[in-house]
Amino acid sequence: MIPALLVQHSFRRRQRRTAVWGNTQSFVVFLVLVVWLGLFWSVWQLSWSLSAEHRVVQGRVGKVPPQQALVETTTTTTTVALWQNKYNIVHVLHTRFMQHQSNLLHLGRARINLFRTITLPSLQNQTTREFLWMVRIDPDLHEELKNEFFRLMDEVTGNLVVVLSNTNVEGFRRHGMDDMATENCVLGRTREDRLHRFQLVKQYHTAAQERLVLETRLDADDALSFDLMGWLQQEAYTHLHDDAAPSTPSRYRVWCLGTTIEWQFYNPLDANSTLGSLVAFPYGHCVTPGITFGYQIGATADDPPTHKHHKLHKSIPKCHYRELQQNQINCLSILRKTDSSPLALRARTPTSAGMMNLFLSANKESIDKSTLQQFKKWNHFQRRAWIAVQRLFSIQAASVQRLRRTLEADLAMIAADNALGQCTPGHSCKASSQKLLHKLQNTTSNRTHIVNNRE
């Protein structure tokens, strides 16, 4: 723009000096103006194009084919990215929170703190964000806890949708929208916000009808290694992707994690520990965090013989990787890293639903010999283990210390609530679990009573 104005000014000055060159000068100036305007238009168009392209690819991990370009819907309340995936996969992460336990406020407060400290950081720092995270909560959840989810949704970057439902949905391709009749089934600050999140799920559900589908489970107090979601997608593409029509309609694959670590609320070797204890136990079956079902087009959640984590290794044949053994589909794959680093972290606290290998005191006398040996083995590596946990799961030791203090301050009521929650629909209501929780409640109540009397 500025060079063009200078040329115009020069033209007027020369026109006053002589009329001989008038026609020639007019032509030259006109030509220069056309060139400058053309250059300006080209630069402006290129700048706008690059800016638009940046808006399309912002937040993308890896190269995405053109037909899967990210579409953004911007509103005054939220920005929601529709389905996309560089492997052309629909990946859904399922989490449940306080279903059928809406009135257990002490337990709910403890679990929301666990969710914020343990689960959320590990998902926020995944190497890929190309998945839908569906958290199903009790529709009648206490308003205090719902407000916590509003705050979490404001903080989370990625495709998080909180669904008001007590249904445990298995099979996103067929049943993903069964408990979502309208946008009012989705948590959101405004109708516009709810509508956009509802449309996001619909986009994923539509894409799932003609693409490979991955469904991963994660409890609301567990964590996944920073690269696990991307690894699962790569695995699915390698072993299940097929441009041609599948040779058999029931084509699936199941993955479970071969290496996990546990955070025990108590350290049986150190009653004064402010961090609890990190320890790993050898399980002979698949543990819950990170279990993933992959379904090729035509397959559904009904095809695997079971979805129960402790029965998968018995009901589904293991996948083979040798050339002579081509068992690559309809099989169970155990994921392990070459350095044996854990792929998931399980929080074992008084809020847990399952009580297996959960120790609700720092009394080592109540622990069997082999389990105590594991604690002793890991006790030498606690500092290094916490450094690894921070690197792999983005969980800070200082945050865990604050979490423990918060839970300990309300431990008796948390244990009482959990004992009630054990017998709600969808839970086992085991007598052994009830006994452990009531014992913890009584012990903690007595301890609090003694402290109050001293004060």
TORKOL-4160 file (C-alpha; in steps of 0.2 Angstrom, whole numbers, padded with zeros to 4 digits, m for minus):
455
<pt num="1" X="0000" Y="0000" Z="0000"/>
<pt num="2" X="0014" Y="0013" Z="0005"/>
<pt num="3" X="0024" Y="0010" Z="m0011"/>
<pt num="4" X="0009" Y="0013" Z="m0022"/>
<pt num="5" X="0005" Y="0030" Z="m0014"/>
<pt num="6" X="0023" Y="0036" Z="m0016"/>
<pt num="7" X="0022" Y="0032" Z="m0035"/>
<pt num="8" X="0005" Y="0041" Z="m0036"/>
<pt num="9" X="0013" Y="0057" Z="m0028"/>
<pt num="10" X="0028" Y="0056" Z="m0040"/>
<pt num="11" X="0017" Y="0055" Z="m0054"/>
<pt num="12" X="0007" Y="0071" Z="m0050"/>
<pt num="13" X="0024" Y="0081" Z="m0047"/>
<pt num="14" X="0031" Y="0076" Z="m0064"/>
<pt num="15" X="0014" Y="0080" Z="m0073"/>
<pt num="16" X="0016" Y="0098" Z="m0067"/>
<pt num="17" X="0034" Y="0099" Z="m0075"/>
<pt num="18" X="0029" Y="0093" Z="m0092"/>
<pt num="19" X="0015" Y="0087" Z="m0103"/>
<pt num="20" X="0026" Y="0078" Z="m0116"/>
<pt num="21" X="0029" Y="0063" Z="m0105"/>
<pt num="22" X="0011" Y="0063" Z="m0099"/>
<pt num="23" X="0004" Y="0048" Z="m0108"/>
<pt num="24" X="0020" Y="0038" Z="m0106"/>
<pt num="25" X="0021" Y="0042" Z="m0087"/>
<pt num="26" X="0003" Y="0038" Z="m0085"/>
<pt num="27" X="0005" Y="0021" Z="m0092"/>
<pt num="28" X="0021" Y="0017" Z="m0082"/>
<pt num="29" X="0012" Y="0022" Z="m0066"/>
<pt num="30" X="m0003" Y="0012" Z="m0070"/>
<pt num="31" X="0008" Y="m0003" Z="m0073"/>
<pt num="32" X="0017" Y="m0001" Z="m0057"/>
<pt num="33" X="0001" Y="0001" Z="m0047"/>
<pt num="34" X="m0006" Y="m0015" Z="m0055"/>
<pt num="35" X="0010" Y="m0024" Z="m0050"/>
<pt num="36" X="0010" Y="m0018" Z="m0032"/>
<pt num="37" X="m0008" Y="m0021" Z="m0030"/>
<pt num="38" X="m0006" Y="m0039" Z="m0037"/>
<pt num="39" X="0008" Y="m0042" Z="m0025"/>
<pt num="40" X="m0001" Y="m0036" Z="m0010"/>
<pt num="41" X="m0016" Y="m0047" Z="m0014"/>
<pt num="42" X="m0006" Y="m0062" Z="m0016"/>
<pt num="43" X="0003" Y="m0059" Z="0000"/>
<pt num="44" X="m0013" Y="m0056" Z="0009"/>
<pt num="45" X="m0021" Y="m0072" Z="0002"/>
<pt num="46" X="m0006" Y="m0082" Z="0007"/>
<pt num="47" X="m0006" Y="m0076" Z="0024"/>
<pt num="48" X="m0024" Y="m0079" Z="0027"/>
<pt num="49" X="m0022" Y="m0097" Z="0020"/>
<pt num="50" X="m0008" Y="m0101" Z="0031"/>
<pt num="51" X="m0018" Y="m0094" Z="0046"/>
<pt num="52" X="m0033" Y="m0105" Z="0042"/>
<pt num="53" X="m0022" Y="m0120" Z="0040"/>
<pt num="54" X="m0014" Y="m0117" Z="0057"/>
<pt num="55" X="m0031" Y="m0116" Z="0064"/>
<pt num="56" X="m0035" Y="m0133" Z="0056"/>
<pt num="57" X="m0020" Y="m0142" Z="0062"/>
<pt num="58" X="m0018" Y="m0134" Z="0079"/>
<pt num="59" X="m0017" Y="m0148" Z="0093"/>
<pt num="60" X="m0015" Y="m0162" Z="0080"/>
<pt num="61" X="m0002" Y="m0175" Z="0084"/>
<pt num="62" X="0006" Y="m0183" Z="0068"/>
<pt num="63" X="0001" Y="m0181" Z="0050"/>
<pt num="64" X="m0018" Y="m0183" Z="0046"/>
<pt num="65" X="m0024" Y="m0187" Z="0029"/>
<pt num="66" X="m0034" Y="m0172" Z="0020"/>
<pt num="67" X="m0050" Y="m0181" Z="0022"/>
<pt num="68" X="m0049" Y="m0182" Z="0041"/>
<pt num="69" X="m0045" Y="m0163" Z="0043"/>
<pt num="70" X="m0050" Y="m0157" Z="0060"/>
<pt num="71" X="m0066" Y="m0147" Z="0060"/>
<pt num="72" X="m0068" Y="m0134" Z="0073"/>
<pt num="73" X="m0085" Y="m0127" Z="0080"/>
<pt num="74" X="m0082" Y="m0111" Z="0090"/>
<pt num="75" X="m0094" Y="m0104" Z="0102"/>
<pt num="76" X="m0094" Y="m0092" Z="0116"/>
<pt num="77" X="m0092" Y="m0106" Z="0129"/>
<pt num="78" X="m0082" Y="m0119" Z="0121"/>
<pt num="79" X="m0072" Y="m0125" Z="0106"/>
<pt num="80" X="m0075" Y="m0143" Z="0101"/>
<pt num="81" X="m0065" Y="m0153" Z="0089"/>
<pt num="82" X="m0075" Y="m0166" Z="0079"/>
<pt num="83" X="m0068" Y="m0184" Z="0075"/>
<pt num="84" X="m0051" Y="m0185" Z="0068"/>
<pt num="85" X="m0037" Y="m0198" Z="0069"/>
<pt num="86" X="m0021" Y="m0201" Z="0059"/>
<pt num="87" X="m0024" Y="m0220" Z="0058"/>
<pt num="88" X="m0042" Y="m0218" Z="0053"/>
<pt num="89" X="m0047" Y="m0226" Z="0069"/>
<pt num="90" X="m0061" Y="m0221" Z="0081"/>
<pt num="91" X="m0054" Y="m0222" Z="0099"/>
<pt num="92" X="m0065" Y="m0220" Z="0114"/>
<pt num="93" X="m0059" Y="m0220" Z="0132"/>
<pt num="94" X="m0073" Y="m0225" Z="0145"/>
<pt num="95" X="m0073" Y="m0220" Z="0163"/>
<pt num="96" X="m0086" Y="m0221" Z="0177"/>
<pt num="97" X="m0088" Y="m0210" Z="0192"/>
<pt num="98" X="m0100" Y="m0213" Z="0207"/>
<pt num="99" X="m0113" Y="m0222" Z="0197"/>
<pt num="100" X="m0128" Y="m0227" Z="0208"/>
<pt num="101" X="m0118" Y="m0218" Z="0223"/>
<pt num="102" X="m0125" Y="m0200" Z="0221"/>
<pt num="103" X="m0128" Y="m0197" Z="0240"/>
<pt num="104" X="m0111" Y="m0203" Z="0246"/>
<pt num="105" X="m0103" Y="m0185" Z="0247"/>
<pt num="106" X="m0088" Y="m0190" Z="0258"/>
<pt num="107" X="m0083" Y="m0204" Z="0246"/>
<pt num="108" X="m0087" Y="m0192" Z="0231"/>
<pt num="109" X="m0075" Y="m0178" Z="0237"/>
<pt num="110" X="m0061" Y="m0191" Z="0240"/>
<pt num="111" X="m0063" Y="m0198" Z="0223"/>
<pt num="112" X="m0064" Y="m0181" Z="0214"/>
<pt num="113" X="m0047" Y="m0177" Z="0222"/>
<pt num="114" X="m0040" Y="m0194" Z="0216"/>
<pt num="115" X="m0047" Y="m0190" Z="0199"/>
<pt num="116" X="m0039" Y="m0173" Z="0198"/>
<pt num="117" X="m0022" Y="m0179" Z="0206"/>
<pt num="118" X="m0020" Y="m0196" Z="0198"/>
<pt num="119" X="m0030" Y="m0199" Z="0182"/>
<pt num="120" X="m0032" Y="m0182" Z="0174"/>
<pt num="121" X="m0013" Y="m0178" Z="0173"/>
<pt num="122" X="m0009" Y="m0194" Z="0164"/>
<pt num="123" X="m0023" Y="m0191" Z="0151"/>
<pt num="124" X="m0018" Y="m0173" Z="0148"/>
<pt num="125" X="0000" Y="m0177" Z="0144"/>
<pt num="126" X="m0004" Y="m0191" Z="0131"/>
<pt num="127" X="0006" Y="m0191" Z="0115"/>
<pt num="128" X="m0010" Y="m0190" Z="0106"/>
<pt num="129" X="m0026" Y="m0181" Z="0109"/>
<pt num="130" X="m0035" Y="m0190" Z="0095"/>
<pt num="131" X="m0048" Y="m0200" Z="0106"/>
<pt num="132" X="m0065" Y="m0197" Z="0114"/>
<pt num="133" X="m0065" Y="m0197" Z="0133"/>
<pt num="134" X="m0082" Y="m0201" Z="0140"/>
<pt num="135" X="m0085" Y="m0200" Z="0159"/>
<pt num="136" X="m0102" Y="m0207" Z="0165"/>
<pt num="137" X="m0108" Y="m0200" Z="0181"/>
<pt num="138" X="m0124" Y="m0202" Z="0191"/>
<pt num="139" X="m0137" Y="m0190" Z="0184"/>
<pt num="140" X="m0141" Y="m0186" Z="0202"/>
<pt num="141" X="m0124" Y="m0183" Z="0208"/>
<pt num="142" X="m0122" Y="m0170" Z="0222"/>
<pt num="143" X="m0121" Y="m0152" Z="0215"/>
<pt num="144" X="m0104" Y="m0149" Z="0223"/>
<pt num="145" X="m0097" Y="m0163" Z="0213"/>
<pt num="146" X="m0105" Y="m0158" Z="0197"/>
<pt num="147" X="m0098" Y="m0141" Z="0200"/>
<pt num="148" X="m0081" Y="m0149" Z="0201"/>
<pt num="149" X="m0083" Y="m0157" Z="0184"/>
<pt num="150" X="m0088" Y="m0140" Z="0177"/>
<pt num="151" X="m0071" Y="m0134" Z="0183"/>
<pt num="152" X="m0062" Y="m0149" Z="0176"/>
<pt num="153" X="m0070" Y="m0147" Z="0159"/>
<pt num="154" X="m0064" Y="m0129" Z="0159"/>
<pt num="155" X="m0046" Y="m0135" Z="0162"/>
<pt num="156" X="m0046" Y="m0150" Z="0151"/>
<pt num="157" X="m0039" Y="m0148" Z="0133"/>
<pt num="158" X="m0046" Y="m0162" Z="0122"/>
<pt num="159" X="m0062" Y="m0171" Z="0119"/>
<pt num="160" X="m0069" Y="m0174" Z="0136"/>
<pt num="161" X="m0088" Y="m0177" Z="0137"/>
<pt num="162" X="m0097" Y="m0180" Z="0154"/>
<pt num="163" X="m0113" Y="m0190" Z="0152"/>
<pt num="164" X="m0127" Y="m0191" Z="0165"/>
<pt num="165" X="m0130" Y="m0209" Z="0165"/>
<pt num="166" X="m0129" Y="m0224" Z="0177"/>
<pt num="167" X="m0127" Y="m0236" Z="0162"/>
<pt num="168" X="m0111" Y="m0246" Z="0159"/>
<pt num="169" X="m0110" Y="m0245" Z="0140"/>
<pt num="170" X="m0101" Y="m0259" Z="0131"/>
<pt num="171" X="m0099" Y="m0258" Z="0113"/>
<pt num="172" X="m0098" Y="m0240" Z="0106"/>
<pt num="173" X="m0102" Y="m0244" Z="0088"/>
<pt num="174" X="m0119" Y="m0252" Z="0092"/>
<pt num="175" X="m0123" Y="m0244" Z="0109"/>
<pt num="176" X="m0113" Y="m0228" Z="0111"/>
<pt num="177" X="m0128" Y="m0217" Z="0110"/>
<pt num="178" X="m0141" Y="m0228" Z="0119"/>
<pt num="179" X="m0140" Y="m0218" Z="0135"/>
<pt num="180" X="m0139" Y="m0201" Z="0126"/>
<pt num="181" X="m0156" Y="m0196" Z="0119"/>
<pt num="182" X="m0153" Y="m0178" Z="0118"/>
<pt num="183" X="m0140" Y="m0165" Z="0123"/>
<pt num="184" X="m0148" Y="m0164" Z="0140"/>
<pt num="185" X="m0140" Y="m0180" Z="0144"/>
<pt num="186" X="m0123" Y="m0171" Z="0143"/>
<pt num="187" X="m0115" Y="m0160" Z="0157"/>
<pt num="188" X="m0112" Y="m0142" Z="0151"/>
<pt num="189" X="m0114" Y="m0125" Z="0157"/>
<pt num="190" X="m0126" Y="m0119" Z="0143"/>
<pt num="191" X="m0137" Y="m0127" Z="0131"/>
<pt num="192" X="m0125" Y="m0122" Z="0117"/>
<pt num="193" X="m0111" Y="m0130" Z="0127"/>
<pt num="194" X="m0121" Y="m0146" Z="0129"/>
<pt num="195" X="m0126" Y="m0147" Z="0111"/>
<pt num="196" X="m0109" Y="m0146" Z="0105"/>
<pt num="197" X="m0103" Y="m0160" Z="0116"/>
<pt num="198" X="m0118" Y="m0170" Z="0111"/>
<pt num="199" X="m0113" Y="m0167" Z="0093"/>
<pt num="200" X="m0095" Y="m0172" Z="0096"/>
<pt num="201" X="m0101" Y="m0189" Z="0102"/>
<pt num="202" X="m0113" Y="m0191" Z="0087"/>
<pt num="203" X="m0098" Y="m0187" Z="0075"/>
<pt num="204" X="m0088" Y="m0201" Z="0084"/>
<pt num="205" X="m0103" Y="m0213" Z="0083"/>
<pt num="206" X="m0106" Y="m0210" Z="0065"/>
<pt num="207" X="m0087" Y="m0212" Z="0061"/>
<pt num="208" X="m0087" Y="m0228" Z="0071"/>
<pt num="209" X="m0100" Y="m0237" Z="0059"/>
<pt num="210" X="m0087" Y="m0239" Z="0045"/>
<pt num="211" X="m0070" Y="m0238" Z="0054"/>
<pt num="212" X="m0060" Y="m0248" Z="0065"/>
<pt num="213" X="m0065" Y="m0245" Z="0083"/>
<pt num="214" X="m0055" Y="m0245" Z="0099"/>
<pt num="215" X="m0062" Y="m0245" Z="0117"/>
<pt num="216" X="m0051" Y="m0242" Z="0132"/>
<pt num="217" X="m0056" Y="m0243" Z="0150"/>
<pt num="218" X="m0049" Y="m0233" Z="0164"/>
<pt num="219" X="m0056" Y="m0231" Z="0182"/>
<pt num="220" X="m0057" Y="m0214" Z="0189"/>
<pt num="221" X="m0043" Y="m0216" Z="0201"/>
<pt num="222" X="m0030" Y="m0225" Z="0189"/>
<pt num="223" X="m0018" Y="m0218" Z="0177"/>
<pt num="224" X="m0010" Y="m0222" Z="0160"/>
<pt num="225" X="0008" Y="m0220" Z="0154"/>
<pt num="226" X="0010" Y="m0204" Z="0143"/>
<pt num="227" X="0012" Y="m0214" Z="0127"/>
<pt num="228" X="m0001" Y="m0228" Z="0129"/>
<pt num="229" X="m0015" Y="m0221" Z="0119"/>
<pt num="230" X="m0004" Y="m0218" Z="0104"/>
<pt num="231" X="0003" Y="m0235" Z="0106"/>
<pt num="232" X="m0014" Y="m0244" Z="0106"/>
<pt num="233" X="m0019" Y="m0235" Z="0090"/>
<pt num="234" X="m0003" Y="m0240" Z="0081"/>
<pt num="235" X="m0006" Y="m0258" Z="0087"/>
<pt num="236" X="m0023" Y="m0258" Z="0081"/>
<pt num="237" X="m0018" Y="m0251" Z="0064"/>
<pt num="238" X="m0005" Y="m0264" Z="0062"/>
<pt num="239" X="m0015" Y="m0279" Z="0067"/>
<pt num="240" X="m0033" Y="m0275" Z="0062"/>
<pt num="241" X="m0032" Y="m0262" Z="0048"/>
<pt num="242" X="m0038" Y="m0268" Z="0032"/>
<pt num="243" X="m0043" Y="m0258" Z="0017"/>
<pt num="244" X="m0052" Y="m0273" Z="0009"/>
<pt num="245" X="m0068" Y="m0280" Z="0017"/>
<pt num="246" X="m0064" Y="m0291" Z="0032"/>
<pt num="247" X="m0064" Y="m0310" Z="0028"/>
<pt num="248" X="m0074" Y="m0313" Z="0044"/>
<pt num="249" X="m0087" Y="m0302" Z="0052"/>
<pt num="250" X="m0081" Y="m0306" Z="0070"/>
<pt num="251" X="m0063" Y="m0299" Z="0069"/>
<pt num="252" X="m0057" Y="m0292" Z="0085"/>
<pt num="253" X="m0042" Y="m0290" Z="0096"/>
<pt num="254" X="m0040" Y="m0287" Z="0115"/>
<pt num="255" X="m0025" Y="m0279" Z="0123"/>
<pt num="256" X="m0021" Y="m0279" Z="0142"/>
<pt num="257" X="m0006" Y="m0271" Z="0151"/>
<pt num="258" X="0008" Y="m0283" Z="0156"/>
<pt num="259" X="0017" Y="m0271" Z="0168"/>
<pt num="260" X="0008" Y="m0260" Z="0180"/>
<pt num="261" X="0013" Y="m0251" Z="0197"/>
<pt num="262" X="0002" Y="m0248" Z="0212"/>
<pt num="263" X="0001" Y="m0234" Z="0224"/>
<pt num="264" X="m0004" Y="m0241" Z="0241"/>
<pt num="265" X="m0011" Y="m0228" Z="0252"/>
<pt num="266" X="m0001" Y="m0235" Z="0267"/>
<pt num="267" X="0017" Y="m0241" Z="0268"/>
<pt num="268" X="0017" Y="m0256" Z="0279"/>
<pt num="269" X="0036" Y="m0254" Z="0282"/>
<pt num="270" X="0034" Y="m0235" Z="0287"/>
<pt num="271" X="0019" Y="m0230" Z="0297"/>
<pt num="272" X="0024" Y="m0212" Z="0296"/>
<pt num="273" X="0026" Y="m0211" Z="0278"/>
<pt num="274" X="0017" Y="m0196" Z="0270"/>
<pt num="275" X="0018" Y="m0204" Z="0253"/>
<pt num="276" X="0011" Y="m0221" Z="0255"/>
<pt num="277" X="0021" Y="m0234" Z="0245"/>
<pt num="278" X="0024" Y="m0239" Z="0227"/>
<pt num="279" X="0024" Y="m0257" Z="0223"/>
<pt num="280" X="0021" Y="m0270" Z="0209"/>
<pt num="281" X="0013" Y="m0287" Z="0211"/>
<pt num="282" X="0014" Y="m0301" Z="0198"/>
<pt num="283" X="m0004" Y="m0304" Z="0193"/>
<pt num="284" X="m0009" Y="m0319" Z="0183"/>
<pt num="285" X="m0023" Y="m0310" Z="0174"/>
<pt num="286" X="m0027" Y="m0294" Z="0166"/>
<pt num="287" X="m0029" Y="m0279" Z="0178"/>
<pt num="288" X="m0042" Y="m0266" Z="0174"/>
<pt num="289" X="m0033" Y="m0250" Z="0169"/>
<pt num="290" X="m0030" Y="m0249" Z="0150"/>
<pt num="291" X="m0039" Y="m0265" Z="0145"/>
<pt num="292" X="m0043" Y="m0261" Z="0126"/>
<pt num="293" X="m0055" Y="m0270" Z="0114"/>
<pt num="294" X="m0052" Y="m0267" Z="0095"/>
<pt num="295" X="m0066" Y="m0271" Z="0083"/>
<pt num="296" X="m0064" Y="m0271" Z="0064"/>
<pt num="297" X="m0079" Y="m0266" Z="0053"/>
<pt num="298" X="m0092" Y="m0279" Z="0056"/>
<pt num="299" X="m0087" Y="m0284" Z="0073"/>
<pt num="300" X="m0096" Y="m0279" Z="0089"/>
<pt num="301" X="m0093" Y="m0280" Z="0108"/>
<pt num="302" X="m0103" Y="m0296" Z="0107"/>
<pt num="303" X="m0090" Y="m0305" Z="0098"/>
<pt num="304" X="m0076" Y="m0307" Z="0112"/>
<pt num="305" X="m0082" Y="m0322" Z="0124"/>
<pt num="306" X="m0081" Y="m0311" Z="0139"/>
<pt num="307" X="m0077" Y="m0293" Z="0145"/>
<pt num="308" X="m0072" Y="m0298" Z="0163"/>
<pt num="309" X="m0054" Y="m0293" Z="0165"/>
<pt num="310" X="m0049" Y="m0308" Z="0176"/>
<pt num="311" X="m0056" Y="m0320" Z="0164"/>
<pt num="312" X="m0049" Y="m0313" Z="0148"/>
<pt num="313" X="m0033" Y="m0324" Z="0148"/>
<pt num="314" X="m0043" Y="m0340" Z="0150"/>
<pt num="315" X="m0057" Y="m0336" Z="0137"/>
<pt num="316" X="m0047" Y="m0328" Z="0123"/>
<pt num="317" X="m0032" Y="m0336" Z="0115"/>
<pt num="318" X="m0015" Y="m0326" Z="0116"/>
<pt num="319" X="m0009" Y="m0318" Z="0100"/>
<pt num="320" X="0007" Y="m0325" Z="0092"/>
<pt num="321" X="0020" Y="m0315" Z="0083"/>
<pt num="322" X="0030" Y="m0328" Z="0075"/>
<pt num="323" X="0029" Y="m0330" Z="0056"/>
<pt num="324" X="0023" Y="m0348" Z="0057"/>
<pt num="325" X="0010" Y="m0344" Z="0069"/>
<pt num="326" X="m0002" Y="m0331" Z="0061"/>
<pt num="327" X="m0014" Y="m0329" Z="0076"/>
<pt num="328" X="m0016" Y="m0310" Z="0075"/>
<pt num="329" X="m0034" Y="m0308" Z="0076"/>
<pt num="330" X="m0048" Y="m0314" Z="0088"/>
<pt num="331" X="m0034" Y="m0315" Z="0101"/>
<pt num="332" X="m0027" Y="m0307" Z="0117"/>
<pt num="333" X="m0011" Y="m0297" Z="0116"/>
<pt num="334" X="m0001" Y="m0293" Z="0132"/>
<pt num="335" X="0008" Y="m0276" Z="0130"/>
<pt num="336" X="0025" Y="m0274" Z="0138"/>
<pt num="337" X="0039" Y="m0262" Z="0136"/>
<pt num="338" X="0057" Y="m0268" Z="0133"/>
<pt num="339" X="0063" Y="m0259" Z="0149"/>
<pt num="340" X="0048" Y="m0266" Z="0159"/>
<pt num="341" X="0042" Y="m0249" Z="0164"/>
<pt num="342" X="0024" Y="m0248" Z="0170"/>
<pt num="343" X="0010" Y="m0244" Z="0157"/>
<pt num="344" X="m0003" Y="m0240" Z="0171"/>
<pt num="345" X="m0004" Y="m0235" Z="0189"/>
<pt num="346" X="m0017" Y="m0241" Z="0200"/>
<pt num="347" X="m0022" Y="m0231" Z="0216"/>
<pt num="348" X="m0026" Y="m0242" Z="0230"/>
<pt num="349" X="m0034" Y="m0232" Z="0243"/>
<pt num="350" X="m0049" Y="m0233" Z="0256"/>
<pt num="351" X="m0060" Y="m0226" Z="0241"/>
<pt num="352" X="m0057" Y="m0241" Z="0230"/>
<pt num="353" X="m0071" Y="m0252" Z="0225"/>
<pt num="354" X="m0060" Y="m0268" Z="0224"/>
<pt num="355" X="m0051" Y="m0274" Z="0239"/>
<pt num="356" X="m0039" Y="m0287" Z="0232"/>
<pt num="357" X="m0021" Y="m0283" Z="0238"/>
<pt num="358" X="m0027" Y="m0267" Z="0246"/>
<pt num="359" X="m0020" Y="m0264" Z="0263"/>
<pt num="360" X="m0029" Y="m0252" Z="0274"/>
<pt num="361" X="m0016" Y="m0250" Z="0288"/>
<pt num="362" X="0002" Y="m0248" Z="0290"/>
<pt num="363" X="0003" Y="m0264" Z="0300"/>
<pt num="364" X="0015" Y="m0277" Z="0292"/>
<pt num="365" X="0009" Y="m0291" Z="0304"/>
<pt num="366" X="m0007" Y="m0292" Z="0294"/>
<pt num="367" X="0002" Y="m0295" Z="0277"/>
<pt num="368" X="0007" Y="m0312" Z="0271"/>
<pt num="369" X="0025" Y="m0317" Z="0268"/>
<pt num="370" X="0026" Y="m0316" Z="0249"/>
<pt num="371" X="0017" Y="m0299" Z="0248"/>
<pt num="372" X="0028" Y="m0292" Z="0262"/>
<pt num="373" X="0043" Y="m0297" Z="0252"/>
<pt num="374" X="0037" Y="m0287" Z="0238"/>
<pt num="375" X="0035" Y="m0272" Z="0249"/>
<pt num="376" X="0053" Y="m0274" Z="0256"/>
<pt num="377" X="0060" Y="m0276" Z="0238"/>
<pt num="378" X="0051" Y="m0260" Z="0232"/>
<pt num="379" X="0055" Y="m0250" Z="0248"/>
<pt num="380" X="0073" Y="m0248" Z="0243"/>
<pt num="381" X="0068" Y="m0239" Z="0227"/>
<pt num="382" X="0054" Y="m0227" Z="0232"/>
<pt num="383" X="0063" Y="m0212" Z="0228"/>
<pt num="384" X="0068" Y="m0218" Z="0210"/>
<pt num="385" X="0050" Y="m0225" Z="0208"/>
<pt num="386" X="0042" Y="m0208" Z="0212"/>
<pt num="387" X="0054" Y="m0200" Z="0199"/>
<pt num="388" X="0048" Y="m0213" Z="0186"/>
<pt num="389" X="0030" Y="m0210" Z="0191"/>
<pt num="390" X="0032" Y="m0192" Z="0187"/>
<pt num="391" X="0040" Y="m0195" Z="0171"/>
<pt num="392" X="0028" Y="m0208" Z="0165"/>
<pt num="393" X="0011" Y="m0202" Z="0172"/>
<pt num="394" X="0014" Y="m0184" Z="0176"/>
<pt num="395" X="0009" Y="m0187" Z="0194"/>
<pt num="396" X="0019" Y="m0176" Z="0206"/>
<pt num="397" X="0024" Y="m0183" Z="0223"/>
<pt num="398" X="0020" Y="m0166" Z="0232"/>
<pt num="399" X="0002" Y="m0168" Z="0225"/>
<pt num="400" X="0001" Y="m0185" Z="0231"/>
<pt num="401" X="0006" Y="m0179" Z="0249"/>
<pt num="402" X="m0008" Y="m0166" Z="0249"/>
<pt num="403" X="m0020" Y="m0179" Z="0243"/>
<pt num="404" X="m0016" Y="m0191" Z="0257"/>
<pt num="405" X="m0018" Y="m0177" Z="0270"/>
<pt num="406" X="m0035" Y="m0172" Z="0263"/>
<pt num="407" X="m0041" Y="m0190" Z="0263"/>
<pt num="408" X="m0034" Y="m0194" Z="0280"/>
<pt num="409" X="m0043" Y="m0179" Z="0288"/>
<pt num="410" X="m0060" Y="m0187" Z="0283"/>
<pt num="411" X="m0055" Y="m0205" Z="0283"/>
<pt num="412" X="m0068" Y="m0212" Z="0294"/>
<pt num="413" X="m0083" Y="m0205" Z="0284"/>
<pt num="414" X="m0074" Y="m0210" Z="0268"/>
<pt num="415" X="m0073" Y="m0228" Z="0274"/>
<pt num="416" X="m0091" Y="m0227" Z="0280"/>
<pt num="417" X="m0097" Y="m0221" Z="0263"/>
<pt num="418" X="m0087" Y="m0234" Z="0253"/>
<pt num="419" X="m0095" Y="m0248" Z="0264"/>
<pt num="420" X="m0112" Y="m0242" Z="0259"/>
<pt num="421" X="m0106" Y="m0239" Z="0241"/>
<pt num="422" X="m0100" Y="m0257" Z="0240"/>
<pt num="423" X="m0118" Y="m0264" Z="0240"/>
<pt num="424" X="m0125" Y="m0252" Z="0227"/>
<pt num="425" X="m0130" Y="m0259" Z="0209"/>
<pt num="426" X="m0115" Y="m0264" Z="0199"/>
<pt num="427" X="m0104" Y="m0268" Z="0214"/>
<pt num="428" X="m0100" Y="m0284" Z="0222"/>
<pt num="429" X="m0105" Y="m0281" Z="0240"/>
<pt num="430" X="m0092" Y="m0294" Z="0247"/>
<pt num="431" X="m0093" Y="m0297" Z="0266"/>
<pt num="432" X="m0074" Y="m0296" Z="0267"/>
<pt num="433" X="m0073" Y="m0279" Z="0259"/>
<pt num="434" X="m0087" Y="m0273" Z="0271"/>
<pt num="435" X="m0077" Y="m0280" Z="0286"/>
<pt num="436" X="m0061" Y="m0271" Z="0281"/>
<pt num="437" X="m0069" Y="m0254" Z="0278"/>
<pt num="438" X="m0079" Y="m0255" Z="0295"/>
<pt num="439" X="m0063" Y="m0259" Z="0304"/>
<pt num="440" X="m0054" Y="m0244" Z="0296"/>
<pt num="441" X="m0069" Y="m0233" Z="0300"/>
<pt num="442" X="m0069" Y="m0239" Z="0319"/>
<pt num="443" X="m0050" Y="m0237" Z="0320"/>
<pt num="444" X="m0050" Y="m0220" Z="0312"/>
<pt num="445" X="m0064" Y="m0214" Z="0323"/>
<pt num="446" X="m0056" Y="m0220" Z="0339"/>
<pt num="447" X="m0040" Y="m0211" Z="0334"/>
<pt num="448" X="m0049" Y="m0195" Z="0330"/>
<pt num="449" X="m0058" Y="m0196" Z="0347"/>
<pt num="450" X="m0041" Y="m0198" Z="0356"/>
<pt num="451" X="m0033" Y="m0184" Z="0347"/>
<pt num="452" X="m0049" Y="m0172" Z="0351"/>
<pt num="453" X="m0048" Y="m0177" Z="0369"/>
<pt num="454" X="m0030" Y="m0173" Z="0370"/>
<pt num="455" X="m0033" Y="m0156" Z="0363"/>
